[in-house]
Amino acid sequence: MKLFEVSLSSKQVEFLVKCIDISQSNQGVVPDISEIELIRKLSELNEEIQDVKFGQNLKYDLND
């Protein structure tokens, strides 16, 4: 298996995660184990990006 390294911006990671979500829901795509690992890593990166983008320590008091 040939390995490649790719550098992605946060915007590109967000886009890829959206594309994966759409393709899995619309076309019933079933990834193999290596693809699942890639999706998991991209999802983790996207979560980090969203935490930075929207604030990771936002707390809401629903009692007020």
Backbone bond lengths (Angstrom), bond angles and torsions (degrees), N, CA, C in turn:
res aa  C-N    CA-C-N  psi(-1)  N-CA   C-N-CA  omega(-1)  CA-C   N-CA-C  phi
1 M - - - 1.447 - - 1.528 108.31 -
2 K 1.312 116.05 131.29 1.456 122.16 178.16 1.518 108.91 -89.92
3 L 1.332 117.85 132.95 1.455 122.51 -179.74 1.518 110.49 -104.94
4 F 1.325 115.90 145.17 1.450 122.42 179.00 1.518 108.85 -126.75
5 E 1.300 116.64 149.17 1.460 121.41 172.71 1.515 107.96 -109.49
6 V 1.323 114.85 138.75 1.453 120.69 -178.10 1.516 108.44 -133.86
7 S 1.314 116.47 135.67 1.466 121.16 174.22 1.519 108.02 -103.17
8 L 1.339 115.19 129.03 1.459 119.95 -177.76 1.519 109.96 -126.12
9 S 1.310 115.88 142.99 1.455 120.35 173.09 1.525 108.31 -79.49
10 S 1.321 116.55 165.97 1.462 119.46 178.96 1.531 110.41 -61.46
11 K 1.310 117.59 -36.75 1.465 121.14 178.89 1.530 111.13 -64.52
12 Q 1.319 116.84 -37.75 1.457 120.99 178.69 1.530 111.42 -68.67
13 V 1.337 117.16 -38.18 1.465 120.73 176.87 1.527 109.87 -63.10
14 E 1.334 116.53 -45.82 1.467 120.47 178.66 1.532 110.56 -58.59
15 F 1.319 116.32 -43.11 1.462 121.25 179.85 1.526 111.18 -63.07
16 L 1.320 117.02 -45.96 1.464 120.30 -179.92 1.526 112.08 -62.01
17 V 1.321 116.76 -41.04 1.462 120.10 178.85 1.525 110.04 -63.48
18 K 1.327 117.34 -41.25 1.470 120.24 177.36 1.531 110.86 -62.94
19 C 1.327 116.45 -42.75 1.471 120.72 179.37 1.526 111.35 -62.72
20 I 1.326 116.45 -41.75 1.465 120.67 179.00 1.516 110.18 -63.82
21 D 1.333 116.71 -45.23 1.464 120.74 179.28 1.524 111.35 -59.23
22 I 1.322 116.04 -44.85 1.466 120.88 -179.47 1.519 110.62 -65.07
23 S 1.317 117.62 -45.53 1.462 119.91 -177.43 1.521 111.87 -66.77
24 Q 1.321 117.31 -36.03 1.464 119.36 178.67 1.520 111.60 -69.50
25 S 1.326 117.21 -36.76 1.463 119.42 -178.08 1.525 112.38 -79.91
26 N 1.325 117.92 -36.68 1.465 121.22 -175.43 1.521 113.72 -85.26
27 Q 1.310 117.23 -33.17 1.457 119.03 -172.09 1.525 112.92 -115.90
28 G 1.321 118.00 3.26 1.452 120.04 179.05 1.513 113.06 60.99
29 V 1.312 117.43 35.47 1.458 122.56 -179.34 1.522 108.79 -65.84
30 V 1.335 115.93 131.22 1.456 121.25 178.06 1.531 107.83 -116.39
31 P 1.346 116.34 103.73 1.470 119.54 -177.07 1.529 112.03 -73.59
32 D 1.342 115.64 152.22 1.463 119.51 174.00 1.535 109.00 -82.89
33 I 1.315 116.89 -179.02 1.468 120.85 -172.90 1.531 112.52 -60.76
34 S 1.324 118.07 -42.52 1.470 119.63 -179.52 1.526 111.04 -67.46
35 E 1.319 116.46 -34.79 1.461 120.33 177.82 1.525 111.11 -70.80
36 I 1.323 116.44 -36.27 1.464 120.47 176.64 1.523 110.43 -61.63
37 E 1.322 116.74 -41.24 1.465 121.23 178.66 1.525 110.57 -63.16
38 L 1.318 117.45 -42.06 1.460 121.36 177.66 1.525 110.81 -63.62
39 I 1.318 116.86 -43.80 1.460 121.23 178.91 1.527 109.90 -62.21
40 R 1.326 117.13 -41.69 1.462 121.36 179.21 1.525 110.91 -61.79
41 K 1.332 116.64 -44.60 1.469 120.61 179.63 1.528 111.27 -64.70
42 L 1.316 116.81 -43.13 1.464 120.29 177.95 1.525 111.08 -63.58
43 S 1.328 116.08 -39.81 1.472 120.14 178.45 1.518 111.34 -64.22
44 E 1.330 117.08 -40.99 1.466 120.65 177.62 1.528 110.72 -63.67
45 L 1.330 116.40 -42.97 1.464 120.16 176.90 1.519 110.59 -61.46
46 N 1.317 116.66 -42.60 1.459 120.89 179.65 1.529 111.18 -63.17
47 E 1.328 117.40 -39.34 1.461 120.47 177.11 1.527 110.79 -61.81
48 E 1.334 116.73 -42.47 1.464 120.42 177.21 1.528 110.95 -62.25
49 I 1.318 116.13 -41.91 1.468 121.22 179.39 1.526 110.07 -62.18
50 Q 1.331 116.39 -44.63 1.462 120.24 -179.70 1.522 111.19 -65.79
51 D 1.335 116.91 -37.57 1.467 120.22 177.23 1.525 111.05 -61.03
52 V 1.314 116.45 -43.30 1.468 120.52 179.20 1.527 110.30 -69.63
53 K 1.315 115.24 -41.92 1.465 121.22 -176.21 1.528 111.78 -65.59
54 F 1.326 117.12 -42.56 1.451 121.09 -173.79 1.521 113.93 -110.14
55 G 1.308 117.40 2.95 1.460 120.86 179.51 1.505 110.99 90.63
56 Q 1.316 116.16 120.97 1.457 120.49 -174.48 1.512 113.18 -84.56
57 N 1.312 118.18 -17.41 1.455 120.14 -176.55 1.521 112.46 -115.54
58 L 1.316 116.52 34.38 1.457 119.37 178.42 1.517 109.16 -72.17
59 K 1.306 115.93 127.70 1.464 120.27 178.48 1.527 107.71 -125.81
60 Y 1.300 114.88 137.28 1.450 120.31 -179.13 1.525 108.36 -119.81
61 D 1.311 115.74 133.61 1.464 121.40 175.95 1.510 107.51 -98.60
62 L 1.307 116.77 105.43 1.460 121.67 -176.42 1.531 111.74 -79.20
63 N 1.320 117.61 -5.30 1.459 121.51 -179.12 1.519 112.63 -85.86
64 D 1.302 118.86 -11.83 1.471 121.74 -178.95 1.497 111.73 -85.89
